[in-house]
Amino acid sequence: MDSGTIYEQTTICARATAPGQGAVAIVRVSGPEAVEVLDKVFRPFKDKGPRAAEFRPREMHYGRIIFPESPGHSTDNAETVIDEVMAVIFRAPHSYTGEDSAEIYCHGSQYIVSEILRALIAAGAEMASAGEFTKRAFLNGRMDLAQAEAVADLIASENRAAHDIALQQLRGGYSSELQEMRSEMLDIVSLMELELDFSEEDVEFADRTRVIDLIDRVSAHISRLADSFALGNAIKNGIPVAIVGAVNTGKSTLLNALLGEDRAIVSDIAGTTRDTIEDTVNIAGVTFRFIDTAGIRDTAETIEAIGINRTYSTIERASVILLMLDATRPGTFGESFEAIASRLNHVPSTHSGISERTLLILLNKADLLSEPEIPAMLTSAESLARQKGLSPTRTLAISARNRLGLPEITAALAATAAAHTTDTSATLVTNLRHYQALQKALEALTRAREALLAGVSTEFVTQDIREALHHIGEICGEVTSEEVLGTVFSRFCIGK
């Protein structure tokens, strides 16, 4: 089915601002009849003012929205006004969608917006589906598929780091890298396929050493992009921070202090937290996802044991670990260190999204110690941790109940994020679809390289390189299907 043919015949409309009451709402119209549809419902405020069909592009006009030829909404032949608005048109191809478009700026009443949409539909428009405006922008060549997905990420961004990543991808930086790789690979594979036309003459147009060098270079680039997914995904969804330790060390109290609210139940009864509890905090423009876990101890209680197993799983997935120690129970330190070390030593650090996992040892209830005791206990705890094979980034004395040491914790977390997000020019992959395509492209290039070294026939080598090109092309939308487009744009809101 030719989607372009459908779009050539339809004009769509939708609310472009969030639902609910507000001072101003925007209604968007796009399609071949966008200006004509607006002309049927828009009346200039002054009798001699221009109609919508006479607007100059990108020039705002003040007027009224009425129902087009609706006798049921008129009194004594006077047109019933829905709202006083500002309206503007955009002529193709100089619009978001690449089509003729119009926007209406009205008051933010849900009733007013609904009535304006009803008037537009009566004038010949159709309600847009989720992401249809951006889908049309993609199909009309205004952006590639990776940029279109960046639009959704930009809308959903909840912190500076996620915003910066989405904005860079929207500007085409990521796409440019992929296009450059595809261009080099196409040059090589074209020469290799040309050889097949002269197979009887035993000629070689593509130097095999150069082909292997190209495959190595492109593979290294793709590998770097694929490896960045863990960090990119962590930044997009929140860097996971596990708060772990023995029972009654103050983990839930710390979570509540960091969040500034009573999110977790706090009790002196051991084993109160039976499951993980999550919430997010924005620190230095980066979202951290704090996870309070069940206290680690030997237990025969079935439900608590399940919670402790989930604690271990959380430790393995976390980018940052806040290990809580009870300053009044130094005899439990070694057991806590052993439990953590056994879970970290066999899990690659890149599994969590941060190339170097951060471990902060927090000596809680330090307010119950005397001033001279604190430095000695901090030194002892850090030394014991290193003996158990751990490498703490910092060891801090805190009091979660009295909120002492919180600034030091947030500063350490901000430093962790800054170390990995300061280079805004570096491309980070945040989309699972892209990551999977990169992995498949890398596998195809690996097969191509092995085939070249083994002297396999050119046609099989070119087939593998073509497969890699296919998977890279899937990211930008040069190779796509209706199913892929449906999945991508279904994540968008109506009106975008």
C-alpha positions as CSV (number, residue, x, y, z in Angstrom):
1,M,0.0,0.0,0.0
2,D,1.3,3.4,-0.9
3,S,1.0,5.5,2.2
4,G,1.8,8.7,0.3
5,T,-1.3,8.2,-1.8
6,I,-3.5,8.1,1.3
7,Y,-1.9,11.2,2.7
8,E,-2.4,13.1,-0.5
9,Q,-6.1,12.6,-0.1
10,T,-6.6,13.4,3.6
11,T,-6.3,16.4,5.8
12,I,-6.0,15.8,9.6
13,C,-6.5,17.8,12.7
14,A,-5.8,17.4,16.4
15,R,-5.0,19.2,19.6
16,A,-1.3,19.8,19.8
17,T,-1.1,20.9,23.4
18,A,-1.6,18.8,26.5
19,P,-5.3,18.1,27.5
20,G,-6.8,19.9,30.4
21,Q,-7.5,23.5,31.2
22,G,-4.9,26.2,30.4
23,A,-4.6,29.8,29.2
24,V,-3.9,28.8,25.6
25,A,-4.4,25.6,23.5
26,I,-3.1,24.9,20.0
27,V,-5.1,23.0,17.4
28,R,-3.1,21.7,14.4
29,V,-4.3,21.0,10.8
30,S,-2.2,19.4,8.1
31,G,-2.9,18.0,4.6
32,P,-3.7,19.2,1.0
33,E,-6.9,20.9,2.1
34,A,-5.5,22.4,5.4
35,V,-5.9,26.0,4.3
36,E,-9.3,25.5,2.7
37,V,-10.5,23.8,5.9
38,L,-9.3,26.7,8.0
39,D,-11.0,29.1,5.6
40,K,-14.3,27.5,6.2
41,V,-14.2,28.0,9.9
42,F,-12.2,31.2,10.3
43,R,-13.7,34.7,10.1
44,P,-11.4,37.8,10.4
45,F,-12.2,40.0,13.3
46,K,-12.7,43.0,11.0
47,D,-15.0,42.6,8.0
48,K,-12.3,43.7,5.6
49,G,-9.7,41.4,7.1
50,P,-8.2,38.6,5.0
51,R,-9.7,35.2,4.9
52,A,-7.5,32.2,5.7
53,A,-7.0,31.5,2.0
54,E,-5.5,35.0,1.6
55,F,-3.1,34.7,4.6
56,R,0.6,35.1,4.0
57,P,2.5,32.1,5.3
58,R,3.8,32.4,8.9
59,E,1.8,35.5,9.5
60,M,-0.5,35.5,12.5
61,H,-4.2,36.7,12.1
62,Y,-6.8,37.5,14.7
63,G,-10.4,36.3,14.2
64,R,-13.2,34.0,15.2
65,I,-13.9,30.3,14.7
66,I,-17.4,29.4,13.6
67,F,-19.2,26.2,12.5
68,P,-19.1,25.9,8.7
69,E,-22.6,26.1,7.2
70,S,-24.3,24.7,10.4
71,P,-27.9,26.0,10.5
72,G,-28.4,24.2,13.8
73,H,-25.8,26.5,15.4
74,S,-27.0,29.8,14.1
75,T,-29.5,32.4,15.3
76,D,-31.2,34.8,12.9
77,N,-28.6,33.8,10.3
78,A,-25.8,35.1,12.6
79,E,-22.8,32.7,12.8
80,T,-22.3,31.2,16.2
81,V,-18.8,32.0,17.5
82,I,-16.9,29.2,19.2
83,D,-13.9,31.3,20.2
84,E,-11.8,34.3,19.3
85,V,-8.4,33.0,18.2
86,M,-5.1,33.6,16.4
87,A,-4.5,31.6,13.3
88,V,-1.5,31.0,11.0
89,I,-0.8,28.9,7.9
90,F,2.3,27.2,6.6
91,R,2.7,26.3,2.9
92,A,4.4,23.1,1.8
93,P,7.2,22.2,2.0
94,H,8.0,24.8,4.7
95,S,6.0,23.2,7.5
96,Y,6.6,20.6,10.2
97,T,4.9,17.9,8.1
98,G,6.1,19.1,4.7
99,E,2.4,19.7,3.7
100,D,0.2,22.7,3.8
101,S,-0.6,23.2,7.5
102,A,-2.5,25.6,9.8
103,E,-2.5,26.2,13.5
104,I,-5.2,27.8,15.6
105,Y,-4.3,29.4,19.0
106,C,-7.5,29.4,21.2
107,H,-8.4,29.6,24.8
108,G,-7.5,26.4,26.7
109,S,-11.0,25.2,27.6
110,Q,-11.5,21.5,26.8
111,Y,-14.9,22.4,25.5
112,I,-13.6,25.1,23.2
113,V,-11.0,22.7,21.8
114,S,-13.5,20.0,21.3
115,E,-15.9,22.4,19.5
116,I,-13.1,23.7,17.2
117,L,-12.1,20.1,16.3
118,R,-15.8,19.4,15.6
119,A,-16.0,22.4,13.3
120,L,-12.8,21.4,11.5
121,I,-14.1,17.9,10.9
122,A,-17.4,19.3,9.6
123,A,-15.2,21.4,7.2
124,G,-13.6,18.3,5.8
125,A,-10.7,17.3,8.1
126,E,-10.3,14.0,9.9
127,M,-9.0,13.3,13.4
128,A,-5.3,12.5,13.4
129,S,-4.0,9.2,14.9
130,A,-1.1,9.1,17.4
131,G,2.1,10.4,15.9
132,E,0.5,11.0,12.5
133,F,1.9,14.6,12.1
134,T,5.5,13.3,12.7
135,K,4.9,10.3,10.5
136,R,3.9,12.5,7.7
137,A,7.1,14.6,8.3
138,F,9.1,11.4,8.0
139,L,7.3,10.2,4.8
140,N,7.7,13.6,3.3
141,G,11.4,13.7,3.9
142,R,11.4,16.4,6.6
143,M,13.3,14.0,8.9
144,D,14.5,10.5,9.0
145,L,13.2,7.8,11.3
146,A,15.8,8.2,14.0
147,Q,15.1,12.0,14.1
148,A,11.3,11.2,14.3
149,E,11.9,9.0,17.3
150,A,14.0,11.7,18.9
151,V,11.0,13.9,18.8
152,A,9.2,11.5,21.1
153,D,12.2,11.3,23.4
154,L,12.5,15.1,23.5
155,I,8.8,15.4,24.5
156,A,9.3,12.7,27.2
157,S,12.6,14.1,28.5
158,E,12.5,14.8,32.2
159,N,16.1,16.0,32.8
160,R,18.8,17.9,31.1
161,A,20.9,14.9,30.1
162,A,18.0,13.2,28.4
163,H,17.0,16.4,26.7
164,D,20.5,17.0,25.4
165,I,20.7,13.5,24.0
166,A,17.3,13.7,22.3
167,L,18.1,17.2,20.9
168,Q,21.4,16.1,19.4
169,Q,19.6,13.2,17.7
170,L,16.8,15.4,16.5
171,R,19.4,17.7,14.9
172,G,20.7,14.7,12.9
173,G,24.1,14.1,14.6
174,Y,23.4,10.4,15.1
175,S,21.9,10.0,11.6
176,S,25.0,11.7,10.1
177,E,27.3,9.1,11.7
178,L,25.1,6.2,10.3
179,Q,24.9,7.7,6.9
180,E,28.7,8.2,6.7
181,M,29.2,4.5,7.6
182,R,26.6,3.4,5.1
183,S,28.1,5.5,2.3
184,E,31.6,3.9,2.8
185,M,30.1,0.4,2.9
186,L,28.0,1.0,-0.2
187,D,31.1,2.1,-2.2
188,I,32.9,-1.1,-1.3
189,V,30.0,-3.5,-1.8
190,S,29.2,-1.9,-5.2
191,L,32.8,-2.6,-6.4
192,M,32.6,-6.2,-5.1
193,E,29.3,-6.8,-6.8
194,L,30.8,-5.3,-10.0
195,E,33.4,-8.1,-9.8
196,L,30.6,-10.6,-10.1
197,D,29.7,-9.3,-13.5
198,F,33.3,-10.0,-14.6
199,S,33.7,-13.3,-12.8
200,E,35.0,-15.1,-15.8
201,E,37.8,-12.6,-16.3
202,D,39.0,-13.0,-12.6
203,V,39.3,-9.2,-11.9
204,E,39.4,-7.5,-8.5
205,F,38.0,-4.0,-8.2
206,A,37.9,-3.9,-4.4
207,D,41.2,-4.4,-2.7
208,R,40.6,-7.1,0.0
209,T,43.0,-5.4,2.5
210,R,41.0,-2.2,2.2
211,V,37.7,-4.1,2.6
212,I,38.9,-5.7,5.8
213,D,40.2,-2.3,7.1
214,L,36.8,-0.8,6.4
215,I,35.0,-3.6,8.1
216,D,37.2,-3.2,11.2
217,R,36.7,0.5,11.3
218,V,32.9,0.4,10.8
219,S,32.6,-2.5,13.3
220,A,34.5,-0.6,15.9
221,H,32.2,2.4,15.4
222,I,29.1,0.3,15.6
223,S,30.4,-1.5,18.6
224,R,31.0,1.8,20.4
225,L,27.4,2.9,19.6
226,A,26.0,-0.4,20.8
227,D,28.0,-0.2,24.0
228,S,26.6,3.3,24.7
229,F,23.1,1.9,24.9
230,A,23.4,0.9,28.5
231,L,24.4,4.4,29.6
232,G,22.0,6.1,27.2
233,N,19.1,4.0,28.4
234,A,20.1,4.6,32.0
235,I,20.2,8.4,31.5
236,K,16.9,8.3,29.6
237,N,15.0,6.2,32.2
238,G,17.0,7.2,35.3
239,I,20.4,6.0,36.5
240,P,19.6,3.1,38.9
241,V,20.9,3.6,42.5
242,A,20.5,0.7,44.9
243,I,20.3,1.4,48.6
244,V,21.5,-1.8,50.2
245,G,22.7,-3.2,53.5
246,A,21.8,-5.3,56.5
247,V,18.4,-5.0,58.2
248,N,17.8,-1.8,60.3
249,T,20.7,0.1,58.9
250,G,18.5,3.0,57.9
251,K,17.9,2.3,54.2
252,S,14.3,3.4,54.1
253,T,15.0,6.4,56.2
254,L,17.7,7.5,53.7
255,L,15.3,7.0,50.8
256,N,12.7,9.2,52.5
257,A,15.4,11.8,53.2
258,L,16.6,11.9,49.6
259,L,13.0,12.1,48.3
260,G,11.9,14.6,50.9
261,E,8.8,12.6,51.7
262,D,7.8,9.4,53.6
263,R,7.9,7.1,50.6
264,A,9.0,4.0,52.5
265,I,7.8,2.6,55.9
266,V,10.3,3.1,58.6
267,S,10.3,0.8,61.7
268,D,12.7,-0.5,64.3
269,I,11.3,-4.0,63.5
270,A,13.9,-5.9,61.4
271,G,12.8,-6.9,57.9
272,T,10.1,-4.3,57.5
273,T,11.0,-3.7,53.8
274,R,10.0,-6.9,52.0
275,D,10.2,-5.7,48.4
276,T,12.0,-3.0,46.4
277,I,10.6,0.5,46.5
278,E,11.5,2.9,43.7
279,D,11.3,6.7,43.1
280,T,13.3,9.3,41.1
281,V,15.1,12.5,42.0
282,N,16.7,15.0,39.6
283,I,20.3,15.8,40.7
284,A,22.4,18.2,38.6
285,G,20.1,17.8,35.6
286,V,20.2,14.0,35.7
287,T,17.5,11.6,36.9
288,F,18.5,9.1,39.5
289,R,16.2,6.2,40.2
290,F,16.6,5.3,43.8
291,I,15.7,1.7,44.8
292,D,15.2,0.8,48.5
293,T,15.8,-2.9,49.0
294,A,15.1,-5.5,51.6
295,G,17.8,-5.8,54.3
296,I,20.3,-8.6,53.7
297,R,20.4,-11.3,56.3
298,D,19.9,-15.1,56.7
299,T,16.2,-15.8,57.1
300,A,13.8,-18.7,57.0
301,E,10.8,-16.5,56.4
302,T,9.6,-17.1,52.8
303,I,8.4,-13.6,51.8
304,E,11.5,-11.9,53.3
305,A,13.8,-14.4,51.4
306,I,12.1,-13.4,48.1
307,G,12.7,-9.8,48.9
308,I,16.4,-10.4,49.7
309,N,16.8,-12.3,46.4
310,R,15.3,-9.2,44.7
311,T,17.9,-7.1,46.5
312,Y,20.7,-9.2,45.0
313,S,19.2,-8.7,41.5
314,T,18.9,-5.0,42.1
315,I,22.6,-4.8,43.1
316,E,23.6,-6.5,39.8
317,R,21.6,-4.1,37.7
318,A,22.5,-0.9,39.6
319,S,24.9,1.7,38.3
320,V,25.4,3.2,41.8
321,I,25.3,1.3,45.1
322,L,24.8,3.0,48.4
323,L,25.9,0.5,50.9
324,M,24.5,1.4,54.3
325,L,26.4,0.4,57.5
326,D,25.1,0.8,61.1
327,A,27.8,2.7,63.0
328,T,26.5,1.1,66.2
329,R,27.1,-2.4,64.9
330,P,30.6,-2.6,63.4
331,G,30.6,-6.3,63.8
332,T,28.2,-6.6,60.8
333,F,30.4,-4.7,58.4
334,G,32.3,-7.8,57.1
335,E,29.1,-9.7,56.4
336,S,27.7,-6.8,54.4
337,F,30.9,-6.4,52.3
338,E,31.0,-10.1,51.5
339,A,27.3,-10.2,50.4
340,I,27.9,-7.2,48.1
341,A,31.3,-8.4,46.7
342,S,29.8,-11.8,45.8
343,R,27.2,-10.1,43.6
344,L,29.5,-7.5,41.9
345,N,32.6,-9.5,41.0
346,H,30.9,-11.7,38.4
347,V,28.8,-9.0,36.8
348,P,30.4,-6.8,34.1
349,S,30.2,-3.1,35.0
350,T,28.8,-2.2,31.6
351,H,25.7,-4.4,32.4
352,S,24.5,-1.6,34.6
353,G,24.9,1.3,32.2
354,I,27.9,3.0,33.8
355,S,31.4,1.9,32.5
356,E,32.7,2.1,36.1
357,R,30.1,1.2,38.8
358,T,30.1,3.6,41.7
359,L,30.1,2.2,45.3
360,L,29.5,4.6,48.2
361,I,29.9,3.3,51.7
362,L,27.6,5.2,54.1
363,L,28.3,4.9,57.8
364,N,24.8,5.7,59.1
365,K,23.9,6.7,62.7
366,A,27.2,8.5,62.9
367,D,25.5,11.1,65.2
368,L,25.6,8.4,67.9
369,L,29.4,8.3,67.8
370,S,31.8,10.7,69.4
371,E,33.8,13.0,67.1
372,P,37.1,11.1,67.6
373,E,35.4,7.7,66.8
374,I,34.2,8.7,63.3
375,P,37.5,9.0,61.3
376,A,38.8,5.8,62.8
377,M,35.6,3.9,61.9
378,L,35.5,5.3,58.4
379,T,39.1,4.2,57.8
380,S,38.4,0.8,59.3
381,A,35.3,0.3,57.1
382,E,37.1,1.3,53.9
383,S,40.1,-1.0,54.7
384,L,37.8,-3.9,55.4
385,A,35.9,-3.3,52.2
386,R,39.1,-3.4,50.1
387,Q,40.1,-6.6,51.8
388,K,36.8,-8.1,50.6
389,G,37.6,-7.0,47.0
390,L,35.5,-3.9,46.9
391,S,36.6,-0.5,45.6
392,P,34.5,2.2,47.2
393,T,34.5,5.6,45.5
394,R,33.9,7.4,48.8
395,T,33.2,6.5,52.4
396,L,30.9,9.0,54.2
397,A,29.6,9.4,57.7
398,I,25.9,10.3,57.7
399,S,22.8,10.4,59.8
400,A,19.8,9.6,57.6
401,R,17.3,10.4,60.4
402,N,18.8,13.9,61.0
403,R,19.6,14.4,57.3
404,L,23.3,14.9,58.0
405,G,25.6,14.1,55.1
406,L,22.9,14.3,52.4
407,P,24.7,17.2,50.5
408,E,27.8,15.0,50.3
409,I,25.8,12.1,48.9
410,T,24.1,14.2,46.2
411,A,27.5,15.8,45.3
412,A,29.0,12.3,44.9
413,L,26.1,11.3,42.7
414,A,26.3,14.4,40.6
415,A,30.0,13.8,40.1
416,T,29.3,10.3,38.9
417,A,26.8,11.5,36.3
418,A,29.0,14.4,35.2
419,A,31.9,12.0,34.5
420,H,29.7,10.3,31.9
421,T,27.6,13.1,30.4
422,T,29.9,16.1,30.1
423,D,30.7,15.2,26.5
424,T,27.4,16.2,24.8
425,S,29.0,15.7,21.4
426,A,29.4,11.9,21.9
427,T,26.4,10.0,20.5
428,L,24.6,7.8,23.0
429,V,22.1,5.2,21.8
430,T,18.9,5.3,23.9
431,N,16.5,3.3,21.7
432,L,16.2,-0.5,22.1
433,R,15.2,-0.8,18.4
434,H,18.4,0.9,17.3
435,Y,20.5,-1.2,19.7
436,Q,19.1,-4.4,18.3
437,A,19.7,-3.2,14.7
438,L,23.3,-2.3,15.5
439,Q,23.9,-5.7,17.1
440,K,22.6,-7.5,14.0
441,A,24.7,-5.2,11.7
442,L,27.8,-6.1,13.8
443,E,27.1,-9.8,13.6
444,A,26.8,-9.5,9.8
445,L,30.1,-7.6,9.5
446,T,31.8,-10.2,11.7
447,R,30.7,-12.9,9.3
448,A,31.8,-10.9,6.3
449,R,35.3,-10.4,7.8
450,E,35.6,-14.1,8.6
451,A,34.5,-15.0,5.1
452,L,37.1,-12.7,3.5
453,L,39.9,-14.2,5.6
454,A,38.8,-17.7,4.7
455,G,38.7,-16.9,1.0
456,V,35.0,-17.5,0.6
457,S,33.3,-16.5,-2.7
458,T,32.7,-12.8,-3.2
459,E,28.9,-13.2,-3.5
460,F,28.7,-14.5,0.1
461,V,30.8,-11.7,1.5
462,T,28.7,-9.1,-0.3
463,Q,25.5,-10.7,1.0
464,D,26.8,-10.2,4.6
465,I,27.8,-6.6,4.0
466,R,24.4,-6.0,2.4
467,E,22.7,-7.4,5.5
468,A,24.7,-5.0,7.7
469,L,23.6,-2.1,5.4
470,H,20.0,-3.3,5.7
471,H,20.1,-3.2,9.5
472,I,21.8,0.2,9.7
473,G,19.2,1.5,7.2
474,E,16.4,0.3,9.5
475,I,17.5,2.8,12.1
476,C,17.2,5.9,9.8
477,G,14.1,4.5,8.0
478,E,15.8,3.9,4.6
479,V,14.7,0.3,5.0
480,T,11.4,0.0,6.8
481,S,7.9,-1.5,6.9
482,E,4.4,-0.5,7.9
483,E,4.7,-2.7,11.0
484,V,7.9,-0.9,12.1
485,L,6.3,2.5,11.4
486,G,3.2,1.5,13.3
487,T,5.2,0.5,16.3
488,V,7.4,3.6,16.3
489,F,4.6,6.2,15.9
490,S,2.2,4.5,18.3
491,R,4.4,5.8,21.1
492,F,3.6,9.4,20.2
493,C,0.8,11.5,21.6
494,I,-2.1,12.6,19.5
495,G,-1.3,16.0,17.9
496,K,2.4,15.2,17.4
